[in-house]
């Protein structure tokens, strides 16, 4: 009879620290939101890789545009990586994404055309000259690295992520070290009079498998070639809400299981995963019930009464929660907005991005104000 089972030996903290440092070192720099103001004041550099970020907001607050700029940042900084965009509403606009890419390309060319000279910037003598048509053509070619996957129910979303996981595992296996197996050492027959060091039958040695990948042929290959470095869900609300409507308990269980699988995929392969989410709540403008009834504020701005959809449970399944809202731009605009006059639609608004949750950092409570110009430009609110 076999003896009692023994517990696994404890792991040393030093070995776990070394593994964590190596994992963190392999993580790419954050993907920019397309606005230096948002990156610096709210996101501490941008959208992080290896984490799941939810961008929630009402229609017209710019959550899809932020996702498009994250795609542009990824394509510009990772020349071989691809993006998986899961479209659950059929509203993906390749023209708008191309315009965002063109704008970012023009901004990058303009930024590289100047060099710092003391306290001033001078135009480089060899500054590249690119026409508008050339920028559009280059932006169009970058769309070849965007894989659009349409899924209109939760089962379709699960299947889409399974395809991404299968692809990433195949790419990872190509560049992993060949596995080692144990095999029985071959013994040669010797005469009785010959002396041979004693060896125990069945001695094991380690030798590479014959079917292993020839690493010599892969030394000049890029391990990220064709890999998915970013996953965009636009939007996660519809498919999850439809599933919850059928069975709340079963829907929560399926969502939790799916999000655990997505988090493992995101963390293992250093993927930047962004989920766009809707917002629910009342609009306080000229609302007679504004001063009455219970309120569940999530924003630091008292005028913002909305909150991310999908409930509190969903918040515990993601790493970062970002909320977009609108606020009156000036005190005069606030007086019009919350007054009882009939000109509430005439006041000016500013868009706010604020971090509601940051599991892996210290961004919670930080915010920035911005505006959308020319459909795809994100500019500071002023």
N, C-alpha and C positions, 0 to 999 in steps of 0.2 A: 504494500500500500504506500502511496505517496504521502510525504509528510505534509503538515499544514502549510498553506500558502503564506508566502512572506510578502510584506509590503515592499513597494519599489523603493530603491535607495533615494534619499533626498537629493535635490539638485542644489548646487552651490550658487549663491547669489552672484558671485563673480562671473560664472559662466552665463547666467541669464543676462547680466549687464552687458557682456561682450556681444551677445546675440542681439540685444536691443539696440546697441550702438550701431552695429552693422546694418540692421534693418532701417534705422533712422538715416544713416548715411546714404543709403540707396534711394531714399525718397526724393523725388524731384522738387524743385522750388514751386511755390504755389502759383496757380494760374490766375492771371490778372482779370479783374472784372471789367477792364476797359476804362476805368476811371482811377486816376492817382489819388483823388480825394477819398473814394470809397476804400481803396486798398490800404491807405495809410490810417485813416481815422476809424474805420469799422472792422475791416477784415484782416488787418495785420499782415498785409502782403498779398492776399487773394484767397482763392479757393484751394484748400489743401488736398494733396494727393494722399491716398490711403484712408480717406474718410468719406462718410456719406453726409452731404449737406442738403438741407431742405430749404428752398426759397418759396415762401408763401406770400400771397398778396392777392388783392382784388384785381379784376380785369383792368388793364390799362396802367398798372403800376410799374411795369417794366421787368417782370420776373423772367419772361422768355428772352427778352433782349439781353439781360445779364447772362443767361445761359449761352446765348449766341456769342457773346464776347468771351466767355470762358472757352468756348470751342475755338474761337480765333486765336486766343492766347496759346492754347495747346498746340494747334497746328503750326503756329509760327515758331514756337520754341522747340518742338519735337518734329524734326523734318521727315521722319519715317513712320511715326505712330499714327494710328487711326482713331476715329471717334465713333462710338455706337450711339445713335440717337433713336430712342424708342418713342414713337409718336402714337399716342393713344386716342387722339381726337381727329386725326387727319388734317391738322392745321399747320403742319410744317411748311414754312415758306423758304424755299431755296434761294429765291431772289433777295429776301431780306438778309439771309445769312451771307450771301455773296456781297451785298452792300456793306455789311458789317466788316467782312474780311477786307474789302477794298479800302474802307476808311482806316482800318488798323494798319494796312500796308502803307498807305499814304502818310499816316502819322509816323510810322517807323522810318520811312525814307526821309521825311522832313527832319526828324530828330537826329538822324545820322548825317545830315547835310551840314551841321554846324559843329564847330569845335570851340571848347572853352579857351578863352585868352584873357587871363587875369579875371576881372569882374565882368567881362563882356563875352558874347558869343559871336564868332565870325564864321561866315559861310566858307566851307572848304572849297579850295580851288578845283578839286577833282570830285565835286559833289555829283552823285548820279542823277541823271535826268531821265525820268520815267513819265511817260504820257499817261493820261487817264485810261486810255484803251489798254495799255500794257498792264496797268494795275488790275483792271477788270479781268483781263485774260489770266493773269496769275492767280487771282482769287477764284476764278472758275476752275482752274486746274487743281486747286486745293480741295475743292468739293469732292474730288475722287477719293479722298481719304475719310469721307463721312459716310458711314453705313446707316441708312435710315431703315428702321425695322418697325413696321406698323403692327400694333397689337391693340385690339379693342376690348379685350376682357382679361381677367387676371390669369387665366390659363395661358393666353398668348404672351403675356409679360414673362411668366415663368419660363416658357419655352425659349423666348428671346435671350434671357439671361443664361439659360443652359447652353445655348449656342456660343455665347461669348466665353463662358467658362471652359467649354471644350476646346475652343480655339486657343485660349491662353495656356491651358495645360499642355497642349501639343507643342506650342512654342517654347514653354519652359523646359519640357523634356529634352528638346534638341540641344540645349545649352547647359544641362546639368552634367556633372561628372558621371562617367560610366559606373554603373553599380558593380560591386564586388561580391562574388559568391565563393562559398567554400567548396572545395572538391577534394576527393581522396587522392593522395599522392601515389603515383605509380611506383611499385617496388620491382626491382630487377632480381632475378634468381642468381645466387652466388654459391660457390662451392663451400663445402663444409670447412675446408682448411683456410679459407680466406677470412680475414677479419673485417668486420663492418660495424660501424657504430650502431648500437641498438636503437631501434626506432619502434615506436608503438604503432601497432596496426591501426589503420584508420586515421593517421595523422592528417590534420587539415592545414591547408595553406590558402591564402587569398590570391586570386588571379582575376583579371578583368574578364568579363563575359565576351565571347566572340562576337555577339550581336550588338555590341555597344557602338555608339556613334563615334566616327573618326573625328576627333577634336581638331586634328591638324587641318582638316578641310574647312573648319568653322572659325579658325582664328581671325580671319579678316571679315567675318560676318558680323552684322549688328544684331544683338539679341532682341532689340526692340522693333526690328523690321516687320511691319505688318501687324504689330501688337495693338491691342485696344488699350489706350492710355486714359480714356475718359468715357464715361457713360452718362447720358442725359435722358431723364424721364420727363416728357412733356405731354401730359401731366399725369401724376400718380393718383390724383383725386378721383377721377371718373371710374377707373377699374376697381379701386378699393371700395368706393361708396356703393357700387352696384353689388359687390360681393357681400358687404355688410348688410345690405337691405334684405338679403335672403336669409342669412343667419348670423346674428351678431357674435355669438360665441364661437362658432366654427370659423367665421371670417377673421376674428381676432387671432385665432390659433394659426390659421394659414398665413396671415400677414406676418406674425412673429417668426414663423419658420422660414418664410421667404426672406425676411430682412436679415436673419442670422446668416443665411447662405450668401446673400448679397454683401454683407459686411465682411465675411471671410474672403470672398473674391476680391473685394476692394482693398483689403489690408494686405493680402498675400502678394498681389501683383502691383501694388502702389498705383491704383486707379483712382482718379478723381471722379466721384459719383455725385451727380447733382439731380435732385428731384424737385420739380416745380409742383406747388400745392396751392389750392384755392384758399380763400379767406371767408370766414363766416362772421356775422355780427351786424349790428345796426349802424346806420349812418346818423350821427348826432345832429347834422345840419337841420335846423328848423323842425326838430322832432319834439312834439309836446311831451313825449315820454322820456326825454333825455334825462330829466332830474328824478325820474321814478323808476323803480324796478331794479333787480339785482344786476350787478356788473361783474364781469370776470376780466379784469384788465390784465393784459400781458405786455403792453407797451409802456414805456416810461413817459409817453406823451398822453396827457389826460384827455385830449380830444380824439384819440384813436381808440375806438371801441371794438374794432374787429380783432379776430384771432385766427391762427392757422386752422384749417379744417382737419378732419380725421381724428380729432380728440386728443386727450392727453397721453393715451397709450402710445400713439405713434411717435411722440416726442422722445420716449425712452428707447426707441429703436434706431435713432439716428445719432450722429456725432455733433452736428451743428444745426441750429435752427435760425434762419434769417427771415425777418418779416418786413414786408414793404407796405407802406401806407402813405397817405397824403395828409398834409397839415396846411392851414392857412399860412401864407407867406409872410404877412406883416400883421401888426396889431389891428390895422384898419380892416384887413381881410378877415381876421378873426371875428371882429364885431359884425361884419356882414354875414359870416358863416353861421354864427350862433345867435344872431338876432332873429327877430320875427318878421323881417322885411321880405319882400318878394324878389330880391336881387341876389339870392344866394348863389346862383349859377354864374355870377359875374366876377366873383373874387378870384384872386390868383392863388395857386396852390404850389407847394413844393413837395417833392417826393422824398421820403425818408426810408433809409435802409438801416435796420438795427438788428443786432445779434441778441436773440432771446436765450440761446443756450450754446455753450461751447464746452463739450465734455473734455476735450484734450488741450485746452488752452485757457487764456484769461481774457477772451474777447467779449464775454457776456456783458451786456449793458452798453457797449460802444455803438455809435451810430454816425451817420453822415447824411447830408442833404444833397440832392442832385436834381437835375432836370434832363429831359430828353429833347434833343435838337436834331432836326433833319432826319427823323425817324430812327436813326441808328446811332447817333452820337450821345454819349453820356457826359454831361458837363456839370460842374459845380453849380449849386443854386446860389444866385446872387441878385 
